[in-house]
Amino acid sequence: MSKNERRQSTRSAAKGVVMVEAQGMLPRRVTGILMDVSATGFRMKYQEPVLERGDIVRFRLDSREGEARVMWNRSEGGEVESGLLILG
C-alpha cells in the first residue's frame, strides 16, 4: 500500500448492478455499475452526477443492502465514479 493510500481494506474487482437512493429533501435514485468491492465499501460508475460527497445512501447490490456514505466522486467523459463506505 502506498504512503498516500487511505484505504484500509483490499479491493477486489467486481461486476454487477448497484442501486442507490440518496436521502434528503430531494431523494435521488441512481443505478450504476459495480467496479470493485472491499470489506468496508465499494466503487461504482454511473451517468448522472447526482450523488454528492457526504451523502448517506441506501444501497442494494446483488443480495446485499444497507447504508453507505459517499466518500469521493470523480467525473470523466460524461461518467462519474464514486467511492462509498459501508456504514455499520
N, C-alpha and C positions, 0 to 999 in steps of 0.2 A: 504494500500500500504506500502511495506517495506521501510526502510530508504534508501536502495541502489537502489530502483526502480526508473528508469529514465523515464519510460513510463508515459505519461500524459493522455492517453485515455484508457478506459477499453476494454479489448479484449473479443470477442465473438467467440466461436467455429464456424467453417465454413467448408464446403466441396465444392469441385469443381476443375476445371482445371484452372491453371494460365499459361498464355503465356507471356514471357518477351523477349525483344530484347535489348541487351546492345549496345550502340553506340560506335563509336571509329574506330580505324584503321582496326580492325578485328571484324566486327559485330558478335555477338554471340546470338543465339536463344536458349531459354530454355523453356521446357514445364514441369510444376510441379503440385503438388497437394496443394491446398489451405488448410491451417491448422487453421488459425484464422484471424479475421479482427478487426479493430478498426476504429474510425472516422479519424485517421491520417495515418494508414498503415495496413500492413498485413504480415503474416508469411507463407512461402511456403517451401515444401520439394521437392527435385529433385535428380537425379542420378549423373550428371556430375558436378564437381566443377569448373564451368566456370565463375560464377559471382564473382566479387571482391568487397570488401568493398569500398564504394565511387562511384561505377559505377552508372551512370544515365541510367535508362532503360525505355523503353516504355512497358506498361503492358496492358493486357486485361484479365479480369475475369468477367464471366457472361456478363452482358450488360454494364459493366463499363470499361473504358480505360483511360489512361493518362500516366503521367511520375512519376517515383519514384526513390529514391536513396537507394542503398543497404547499410544498416547501420551495419549489422553484419552477420557473417557466422559461422556455427558450423557443423563439419563433424563427422560422427559416423557410423561405419559399412557400408561404401560404399555409404551412403546417405548424402546429405547436406541440412541443414535448413538455410534459410536466412530471416532476418527481413528487411522489406522495408518501408520507409517513403514516403507517397504520397506527391508529390510536387504540390503546387498551388491548 
